[in-house]
Each structure stands twice: as C-alpha cells, then as structure tokens.
Amino acid sequence: MKIAIAQINTTVGDFAGNSAKIITGIRQGERAGVDVVLFPELAISGYPPRDMLEKPSFIEGNLRAIEAVAKETRGTAALVGFASRNESKDGRGLFNSAGFLHDGSVKFVQHKTLLPQYDVFDEGRHFEPAKEHEVYEFKGRRIGITLCEDLWSKHSFRGRRLYRVDPAHLLKEAGAELIFNISASPFTVGKQRIRYDLFSAEAKSVGLPVFYCNMVGGNDELVFDGRSFVLDAEGRTVCEAQAFEEDFIVVDSDAMGKPSDIVDLPEEEEIWRALVLGLSDYMKKCGFARAVVGLSGGIDSAVVAAIACDAVGPDKVLGVMLPSPYTEERSLRDAERLARNLGISTWHVPINEIYETYRRALGYSSKDAGEVSLAEENIQSRIRGNILMAISNREGSIVLSTGNKSELSVGYCTLYGDMAGGFALISDIPKKIVYRLAQYANRGGERIPKAIILRPPSAELKPNQADTDSLPPYDVLDPIMRHYIEDRMSAEEIVARGFDKDTALRIIRMIDANEYKRRQAPPGIKITMKAFGMGRRFPIARKS
C-alpha cells in the first residue's frame, strides 16, 4: 500500500482554509498514485480548539467541513482528524476522531482513546474516550487507527504511567497489519527523540509498521514542529518529514526502504526555528503585519528583534529606542548598530521630559535626583510601555515584549512597563539560553553586535545598575529555576544538588510571590517542558 503523510499547518476555526489544504493534499496524493493520505489530528478544526468546542456552531461547521472534504475523495482515500458527536446520553458530548474518507463519503471513524489532561492538554474537558478498537480493511490491508496520545501509553511522567490501556496492542489483537497515527504533538526542546523512542518501542512491541503524521505550525502559545515519520516493524525510521515546515512524504508499506536514524537538530536551532515559526504564525493568524520592539541595547531585545526579522522580514520590524537619564551612550550605539545589522527602521523617542513630569507629579524633588527609588525605576519602564503601545495602536502593529523566563520567574519585570505588549516571544527562554541564541543568530556573520553579547546585563533604570544588584548570577538562578519549575523539586532536593540553601530559598520565594505578575503577562511560546501560562496553573492567593 502506498501511503502519504501530509504535514499541514492549520488554523483553529478556519474550516474553509483547513479543508482547502486537506483537499490540496488529497490531489497531490492522487497525482502520486497514493492509496491513502494521512492528515493531522483535528485537522478540520485546527488544534487546540479548547473551549471553541463548547460552541454548537463550531461543531456544526466542523461536521459540514468533514462531509465536504469526503465528497472530494475519489480513488485516493484520506484519514482526517475532526470532532464528532457522542450520540449517547452518557459521558462527554464529543469525540476526538479520525475519519477515513473514500469515494465521496466517511467510511469509518475511530475515536481517540487516551485523552491527555496534563501540562497544556485538557482533552478530558470535552471529549469522551473511545470504547471500541476496530481495524478497517482497505485494499486488502487491515489498518489500525490511533490518535496522538494513543501511542504514548507507555510513557512515564515522574515515574508514573498514566494509562492502563494500550490501543496499539488492542488493534494488533484485532488483526491490524499497519498502525496509522494522526497527531497534534506540540514542540518542546528534545521532544522528537522522546517521540521516536516511544513509538519505536511500540512498533517493536506490536511488530507492526507505524505511520505517524504530526501537525506543523504555531497556534497561540504552542508550536507544532511536524517531523512526521514512518517506522518499520522493528521500530527503525525509514522516512522523516521536515522540521517546522509543511511537508508531504510517500512510503510504500511493501517496500519501505533502508532504515536510518531521525535527525537531531542542535538545541539552539530547534529553539530558534520554533520561535520564528510561532511568531510568524501568531502574527499572520491574528492579522498583524508589523512588529514593534523596544531596543535597549541589551541582549533580550536584540534577540527578539533578530527573531522577528526572520519571522516576518526586517521591513516589517520597527525598533524604538527610548532613552532615559540613566541610559548610557554605549547602549544607544549598540542598539543603532544592531538595527543597521538587521536592516530595520528605528525611532528615537527620549523619555527624559515625560519622566521628570511624572516625578514632579508624584512629589519627587530635584534634590533627591541621585536617589532613585523603585517607584522611579518603574515609572521609566511604564512610560516606555505606554509609548510602545501607543505606536502599536497608531500603526496597527504588535508590540513584542522582551522579558525572558528568568526575569519573569522571579518578578524582575514591571507590570504595565516592560511586560506590556501583545506577545512575549522569549518568555519561556532562560537568560543563559538567550545568550546562546544570540551566538546562533551570528552563525553567518554579525547580526547582534559582540558588545551586546559581552556586556553584563542591566535594566539601566538608575546609575551603574546591574542585574546582579537584585538577582543571583544567572548561572545560579537558571538551574534553580529549572529544578523548581520544570523538575518540580523541593528546596531540600535543590540544595542537595549543591546549591546554597539561602540562595535557593530566596529564588523559590521570588518565584512563588510573583504569580500575580505572570497572570497578567502576554502569551508567549512554549519551549521547555513546563512553561508559564496555560500549562502551569497556580493560585495567586496561597501559602507555601
């Protein structure tokens, strides 16, 4: 059987656009003489639809679309993800389903069995799990159909398996000869190797080839990296689709070719490409043509500006320099050099007069100008946020806030100031990785000036300020933050790793105390195994 995998980029709720991509893939399959084309999980509706699934009109539109796509099938079949109704009066009202479309109609439907309810996933909120696992016979081959998590049954989370059911084994027992899996598996660093190891073990366990089709593209905080693959019955890769772009691959199940290993991308490249795709799709799918970045002369804004240029083009990025009385001349020089290197236009908007007006209104006198209070620091940041948002309103562009995960975790950021913006591009990137991304940006020549990379970080909100005035060094802060947030370690466990007890407790207190700030932050792109936002839901008012 000749099988194609159509790795497409879908948009939530765009039934017409998603259907058009599916039909284009079917036609491509027809020209290639393919028997069946696989499309991603919930390809009709886009993923994740979240509470759009509570709207009856959304479900109706999705059902009309799957029927319309089915009518477009002729000799080449299609396996397409959509949301179907649970006609029973018991359980959730919907299924997460895969429809086998052929000769003008939906011939067979398999529902998803394992519904993830951890991290960013909340599928049990809307979907009922499958109760039946039947194979579908097509052109003399018996096909077992699974959806994403159905092949993650053996995965352990913190030493615990979440599922007792193994859908692939149930399909094997039902007589399956091939396993198809349609997925919407979000990107995190290193996840492709985890997927491969799991799916390879499953293919070997059931002794069947596995055809895995993953979604690609950005939808809000999530990026889907594609990288669909085909495994033989011994769990070896025989084909892998491109990373972070749409692709169409064809494999003959009876002549699968020579096995090879999956492609492991360097971590910096993975992250960079995920951020570029996530930003590009967020802007395109939300209707923004241009981006605005406040350029401070620091590393964070430099990396954000460089990624924005790769995502939408330098002609659509505006850099705004907003010097205050405490901005050093070298910061302006570095920001201007960055802008020239990137080829972006700039505006220069000094905030000195506005800042002094605020100070006078709040009762500060010129006599205490040398003593800069925290309130005065925050005034500068909020003035900048106000101006950037005003430019955004006037130009119809999106402000990209430039705070990183390290700062956001401990509250080293100002509400309505540097946190202002429409998208927090690097909010899941620890500071040390920001520096690695800057080096990656310069792999083909200097884009981010060396002076920016070498200079110790500073908010420049008072004379001679450095981040280490308020924070531990980032090579201490970042690993403690990772252990506490991503590894869920206690203070005692972190200290046992060799970290100073007082420092660890201080960082943990700062992380816990600043949940209220993070709740008001713009959305950002999930990169790590545990990002702030939809996958980490902590109460603001709490103890411990």
TATA-V836479 format. One line per field, one symbol per residue. phi: phi as a letter, one per 20 degrees, with the letter a starting at -180 (. if undefined). psi: psi as a letter, one per 20 degrees, with the letter a starting at -180 (. if undefined). burial: 1 if it has 24 or more other C-alpha atoms within 12 Angstrom, else 0. Layout:
phi=???
psi=???
burial=???
//
This chain:
phi=.ecdddedddcfnefffffffffgfffffffemeebdecfglffenceflegfeegfffffffffffffgfeecfeecdcebddeeffednfecdecddedalnbeebcdefeedfccleebfffcdeffdccdedeblndedddcckggddfefddlnceeceecgffffgfeofdcddcdccdffcgnffffgfffffffgffemcfcddddfcpdclfdddemlgbcdefenefdacefembfbbcccefebfnffbefeeeggffgfgfffffffgfffffeneeccdcfeendfffffffffgfffcnffdcdddecfdfdffgffffffffgfffemdfccdcfdgffffffgffenedffdffdeffffffgffffffffffffgffemddeefdfefffffdmeadgmdfefqebegdfddfgffgffffffgefdpfdeggfffefffbfldbflfcgffdcfgffdffffgfffeeelfegfffffeoeffffffffffffffdfffffdeffcefcefbdfofecddfeeadm
psi=popqoonrorppimgggghghghghghhgghjkqgqpprrplhghqpphcjhiiohhggggghhghhgghiiqdhprpopprprqoiqiqaqiqqoqppopqljrohqppqpgooqlrciqlhihhqpqqiqnqqpppljqoppproehhjjhippoljppiqipnhghhhghijqhqpqopqmoqprpjhhhggggghghgghgikqqpoooqqqrpocipppjckqrpqaijjqpiqprqpkqqroqppoiimiapqrqrpoqqghgggghggggggghggghikphqqppooijrhghgggggghghgiqhijpppppmqaijpqhhggggghgggghhkqqqqonqjgggghgggghjjqrhhkhioorhghghggghgghggghgggghikrppoqjqrhgghgjjmrppjdiiqrhpngkikoqghhghhhghhhjhjrogoqhhghhppqqilirpkqqhihiqrqhiggghggghgghikqrgghghiijqpghgghgggggghikhhghhjqrqapphrhoqqchjnnqqgorq.
burial=1111111111111111111111111111110001111111111111111100100001111111111111111111111111111000000011111111110011111111111100011011111111001111010000111111111111100000000011111111001111111111111111110011111111110111111111111111111111111111101111111111111111111001000001000001111111111111111010011111111111111111111111110101111111111111001101111110111111111010011000100000000000010001111111111111101100001111111111111111111111111111111111111111111111000011111110001111110000100011010111111111110000100100001000111011011111111101111111111111111000000000
//
